[in-house]
Amino acid sequence: MTFIVNDGCIRCKFMDCVEVCPVDAFHEGANMLVINPAACIDCGVCEPECPADAIQPDTFTDPRWLELNARLSEAWPVITMKKTPPADSREWLGVPQKFETHFSEASPE
């Protein structure tokens, strides 16, 4: 089992999770983070740190999120330090269907 990031992170990107990860498993995209499932040690310390509740065990989610996290963690750079989240990040908390309307595979700017 591993942890994954789901669409709750899209446009929120708080990054509190990054600072507690002992193995630098997070990767940064333009508008969300992902977890490299090969690097994740299943410690779970990141899950309670996410204000958007966007981190969950891969067994409790749609399998597409595991594939997406694995694929994008190969393309996006590792992030090891918390950065400033987007100015409007709190406005995006709990917004439904963000994947369909706001997901981007772009790397960070």
C-alpha positions in Angstrom: 0.0 0.0 0.0 1.0 3.6 -0.6 -0.5 7.0 -0.2 -1.7 9.1 -3.1 -2.9 12.6 -3.7 -6.3 13.0 -5.2 -8.2 15.9 -6.9 -8.7 17.7 -3.5 -5.2 19.1 -4.0 -6.0 20.8 -7.3 -5.8 24.6 -7.0 -5.3 24.2 -3.2 -1.7 23.0 -3.1 -1.0 23.8 0.6 2.2 21.7 0.8 2.1 21.1 4.6 2.6 17.4 3.7 5.9 18.0 2.0 7.7 19.1 5.2 6.8 15.9 7.2 7.6 13.4 4.5 10.7 11.5 5.6 11.5 10.1 2.1 10.9 13.1 -0.2 8.1 11.3 -2.0 6.2 14.4 -3.1 6.4 15.9 -6.6 5.1 19.3 -7.7 3.0 20.1 -10.7 1.6 23.4 -11.8 -1.5 23.2 -9.6 -1.2 20.1 -7.4 1.2 17.7 -5.8 1.5 13.9 -6.3 3.2 11.1 -4.3 5.7 8.8 -5.9 4.3 5.4 -4.9 7.7 3.7 -5.3 9.2 6.2 -2.8 6.4 6.3 -0.3 7.1 4.1 2.8 3.4 4.1 3.9 4.2 5.9 7.2 1.0 8.0 6.9 2.5 11.2 8.5 1.4 13.3 5.5 -2.2 12.4 5.5 -3.3 14.4 8.6 -1.2 17.4 7.5 -3.3 18.1 4.4 -6.0 20.8 5.0 -7.8 19.7 1.8 -8.0 16.0 2.8 -6.4 15.2 -0.5 -4.1 12.5 0.7 -5.4 8.9 1.2 -4.3 5.3 1.1 -4.4 4.0 -2.5 -6.7 1.2 -1.3 -9.5 3.8 -0.5 -9.5 5.5 -3.9 -10.2 5.2 -7.6 -7.3 3.2 -9.1 -6.8 6.0 -11.7 -5.2 8.1 -8.9 -2.5 5.6 -8.2 -1.7 5.5 -11.9 -1.7 9.3 -12.1 0.5 9.7 -9.1 3.0 7.1 -10.4 3.1 8.6 -13.9 3.3 12.3 -12.9 5.9 11.7 -10.2 8.2 10.5 -13.0 7.6 13.8 -14.9 7.4 16.4 -12.1 10.2 17.6 -9.9 10.6 16.4 -6.3 9.5 19.0 -3.8 11.2 18.9 -0.3 10.3 22.3 1.2 6.9 23.9 1.7 6.3 26.9 -0.6 3.7 29.6 -0.4 0.4 28.1 -1.6 -1.7 29.9 -4.2 -3.3 33.1 -2.9 -6.8 31.7 -3.6 -6.1 28.2 -2.3 -8.7 28.4 0.5 -11.4 29.3 -2.0 -10.8 25.9 -3.7 -11.3 23.7 -0.6 -14.1 21.3 -1.2 -14.9 22.4 -4.7 -16.2 19.3 -6.5 -15.1 17.9 -9.9 -11.8 19.9 -10.0 -10.2 17.1 -12.0 -12.6 17.5 -14.9 -12.3 21.3 -15.0 -9.0 22.4 -13.5 -6.4 19.6 -13.6 -3.1 20.3 -15.4 -0.3 18.0 -16.2 2.1 21.0 -16.6 5.2 21.2 -14.4 5.5 24.1 -12.0 6.4 27.5 -13.5 
